[in-house]
Amino acid sequence: MSDIQALEQTIARPGEAGFGDYVALLKPRVMSLVVFTALVGLLAAPVPVHPVVALASILFIALGAGASGALNMWWDADIDALMRRTARRPVPAGTVAGGEALGLGLALSGIAVVMLGLASNLLAAGLLAFTIFFYAVVYSMWLKRLTPQNIVIGGAAGAFPPVIGWAVATGGVSIESALMFALIFMWTPPHFWALALFMKDDYSRAGVPMLTVTHGRKATRAHVLVYTILLVPVAVGAAFTPIGGPAYLAISALLNAGFLYGAWRIWQRDEAAAEADGYRVEKQVFRFSLYYLFLHFGAFLLEAALRGFGMGGW
């Protein structure tokens, strides 16, 4: 049976959707990262926000992230069905119909943008609307299937949440929020390319022009190292801005040393040896990259708390 026939049979036999299927449609893991970085952007801003406004704003940002996930799953159902990592998602698995995913995504998008505008300000709402559009249309519908630079350019979608959080608090955009954006933007390529290396044939099977498919695995390993090197000055440099400080610098220095070492190990590995040990190093670096981002934003949050006690900054 061909992959296309398998896909057609999967879609032709829809199951009964449960609450968990609709939760999965919103990509809760991605949503957790969005919520956390947006919250850090809001709390790191120099303007205090009323707790009710802050809570409502984060809720609507989370809804916007969920809407993006639902729209992405609706559009990508055909290729999701062909990849081991995504085949059990609600739409390709047949538990949620594509039309339901589309309707839910559009409805949540409208609710999230309108309510964020009412709860905070129009700039924050506009940035959220642009982020949803960028992820669902620019990345999912265009870049993902067109170019190996898909994850490089498309990474901007995941980098906007702290900018939105900052805009909720200040009503504007600043160099500090731009640096938080840059940190996520530069982190995204080596993070996803590490994943692509150990997912092996998923992207080639689905016809997605990931770097591993278009340029080969050796070139991808080199790109992981180069982009990690480019990431380091962005991450460490944020320590010397108003949102950074000594605590952030110490944490960032350790994390970047670890990420650089992992990227170097990926670069110098022989593909046959990597396959023989089940891509152990690549999986380790991918997991470390998740901690890397969360801990950097945790360090921003720590510096904000220290400043609140008159102890943060330089």
Secondary structure as the mmCIF struct_conf table of DSSP 4:
data_model
#
loop_
_struct_conf.conf_type_id
_struct_conf.id
_struct_conf.beg_label_comp_id
_struct_conf.beg_label_asym_id
_struct_conf.beg_label_seq_id
_struct_conf.end_label_comp_id
_struct_conf.end_label_asym_id
_struct_conf.end_label_seq_id
HELX_RH_AL_P HELX_RH_AL_P1 ASP A 3 ALA A 12
BEND BEND1 ARG A 13 ARG A 13
HELX_RH_AL_P HELX_RH_AL_P2 PHE A 19 LEU A 25
TURN_TY1_P TURN_TY1_P1 LEU A 26 LEU A 26
HELX_RH_AL_P HELX_RH_AL_P3 PRO A 28 ALA A 44
BEND BEND2 ALA A 45 VAL A 47
HELX_RH_AL_P HELX_RH_AL_P4 PRO A 51 TRP A 75
TURN_TY1_P TURN_TY1_P2 ASP A 76 ASP A 76
HELX_RH_AL_P HELX_RH_AL_P5 ALA A 77 ASP A 80
TURN_TY1_P TURN_TY1_P3 ALA A 81 LEU A 82
BEND BEND3 MET A 83 MET A 83
TURN_TY1_P TURN_TY1_P4 ARG A 84 ARG A 88
BEND BEND4 ARG A 89 ARG A 89
HELX_RH_AL_P HELX_RH_AL_P6 PRO A 90 ALA A 93
TURN_TY1_P TURN_TY1_P5 GLY A 94 GLY A 94
BEND BEND5 THR A 95 VAL A 96
HELX_RH_AL_P HELX_RH_AL_P7 GLY A 98 ALA A 119
BEND BEND6 SER A 120 SER A 120
HELX_RH_AL_P HELX_RH_AL_P8 LEU A 122 PHE A 133
HELX_RH_PI_P HELX_RH_PI_P1 PHE A 134 TRP A 142
HELX_RH_3T_P HELX_RH_3T_P1 LEU A 143 ARG A 145
TURN_TY1_P TURN_TY1_P6 LEU A 146 LEU A 146
TURN_TY1_P TURN_TY1_P7 PRO A 148 GLN A 149
HELX_RH_AL_P HELX_RH_AL_P9 ASN A 150 ALA A 159
BEND BEND7 PHE A 160 PHE A 160
HELX_RH_AL_P HELX_RH_AL_P10 PRO A 161 THR A 170
BEND BEND8 GLY A 171 GLY A 172
HELX_RH_AL_P HELX_RH_AL_P11 ILE A 175 MET A 199
TURN_TY1_P TURN_TY1_P8 LYS A 200 ASP A 201
HELX_RH_AL_P HELX_RH_AL_P12 ASP A 202 ALA A 206
TURN_TY1_P TURN_TY1_P9 GLY A 207 GLY A 207
HELX_RH_AL_P HELX_RH_AL_P13 LEU A 211 THR A 214
TURN_TY1_P TURN_TY1_P10 HIS A 215 HIS A 215
HELX_RH_AL_P HELX_RH_AL_P14 ARG A 217 GLY A 237
HELX_RH_3T_P HELX_RH_3T_P2 ALA A 238 PHE A 240
BEND BEND9 THR A 241 THR A 241
TURN_TY1_P TURN_TY1_P11 PRO A 242 ILE A 243
HELX_RH_AL_P HELX_RH_AL_P15 PRO A 246 GLN A 268
HELX_RH_AL_P HELX_RH_AL_P16 GLU A 271 ALA A 276
TURN_TY1_P TURN_TY1_P12 ASP A 277 GLY A 278
BEND BEND10 TYR A 279 TYR A 279
HELX_RH_AL_P HELX_RH_AL_P17 ARG A 280 GLY A 308
TURN_TY1_P TURN_TY1_P13 PHE A 309 GLY A 310
#
